[in-house]
Amino acid sequence: MAKYLVDVNLTRFFALWNSSEYEFVANINDEMKDSEVWQYAKEHALTIISKDADFREMILANDPPPKFIHIKLGNMKMAAFHQKLTEIWDEVCDMSERYKLTVVYHDRIEGIG
C-alpha cells in the first residue's frame, strides 16, 4: 500500500522509489494542479514528495493530512541527486513520520510542525 505520492517534478525512474510504497502523480494524471495533488494525497493518506515550494505554503497553513517532504537540493546532476537521497532517505522518512513538513537540504534535514 502506498505511503508516498511523488510529484511530477521528480523522476519516476529512481530505484529508491521502486516499490509499492510510492505512487506517482505522472501515473495518475501528469496535468494535475497542485490543489488536486493535495486533495488526492489527503484522500489517500499519502505524504507528498516534491521540489515544489507551493506545497510548503499549503502544509504550513493546514494540519495534516497530507504531510509533505520538500526536497531542496538545488541543481544537481541526476546521479548525485540519487546518491544523496539514497544516503539520507531512511532519516527523511523517519522525520516525516514525526513532522508535517520535512525539508531536505544538501547539508541537513529539518522537521517542522
C-alpha positions in Angstrom: 0.0 0.0 0.0 1.3 3.4 -1.0 2.5 5.9 1.7 4.1 8.5 -0.6 3.0 10.5 -3.6 5.8 11.6 -5.8 5.2 14.8 -7.7 5.8 15.2 -11.4 8.9 17.3 -10.9 10.7 14.2 -9.6 11.8 11.2 -11.6 9.8 8.0 -11.6 12.9 6.1 -12.6 14.7 6.1 -9.2 15.4 2.6 -7.7 14.8 4.0 -4.2 11.1 4.7 -5.0 10.6 1.5 -7.0 8.2 -0.2 -4.5 4.5 -0.3 -3.7 5.0 2.4 -1.0 5.3 5.0 -3.8 2.7 6.3 -6.1 3.5 8.8 -8.9 1.4 11.8 -9.9 2.6 11.2 -13.5 0.9 7.8 -13.4 -2.4 9.3 -12.2 -2.6 12.5 -14.3 0.6 14.4 -15.1 -1.5 17.6 -15.6 -2.9 17.6 -12.0 -2.9 21.1 -10.4 -1.2 21.4 -7.0 -4.6 21.6 -5.3 -5.6 18.3 -7.0 -2.4 16.6 -5.9 -3.0 17.9 -2.4 -6.6 16.6 -2.4 -5.6 13.2 -3.8 -2.8 12.9 -1.1 -5.3 13.9 1.6 -7.9 11.4 0.5 -5.4 8.6 0.3 -3.4 9.5 3.4 -0.2 9.9 1.3 2.8 12.1 2.1 3.7 14.3 -0.9 7.3 14.4 -2.1 8.2 17.3 -4.3 10.6 20.1 -5.1 7.6 22.5 -5.5 7.6 25.2 -2.8 3.8 25.7 -3.2 3.1 22.6 -1.1 5.3 24.1 1.7 2.9 27.1 1.9 -0.1 24.7 1.9 1.2 22.5 4.6 2.1 25.4 6.9 -1.4 26.8 6.6 -3.1 23.4 7.2 -3.0 20.4 9.5 -2.1 17.1 8.0 -3.0 15.0 6.2 -1.3 15.2 3.9 2.3 15.6 5.1 5.0 17.0 2.8 8.6 16.2 2.1 10.2 19.2 0.4 13.4 18.4 -1.5 15.6 21.5 -1.8 18.9 20.1 -3.0 19.3 22.7 -5.7 20.6 21.9 -9.2 22.5 18.6 -9.2 23.3 16.0 -11.8 20.8 13.2 -11.6 23.4 10.7 -10.4 24.5 13.0 -7.5 20.8 13.6 -6.6 20.1 9.9 -6.5 23.2 9.2 -4.4 22.4 11.9 -1.9 18.8 10.9 -1.4 19.8 7.2 -1.1 22.2 8.1 1.7 19.7 10.0 3.7 16.3 8.6 2.7 15.7 6.5 5.8 16.3 9.5 8.0 14.0 11.6 5.8 11.2 9.0 6.1 11.7 8.8 9.9 11.4 12.5 10.2 8.3 12.7 8.0 6.6 10.3 10.5 7.1 12.9 13.3 6.6 16.2 11.4 4.1 17.6 9.0 6.8 19.2 6.9 10.3 17.6 6.3 12.7 19.8 4.4 15.7 18.1 2.7 18.7 20.5 2.2 22.1 19.5 0.9 23.7 19.7 4.3 20.8 19.0 6.7 17.2 17.7 7.2 14.7 19.8 9.1 11.3 18.8 10.5 8.6 21.5 11.1 5.4 21.1 12.9 
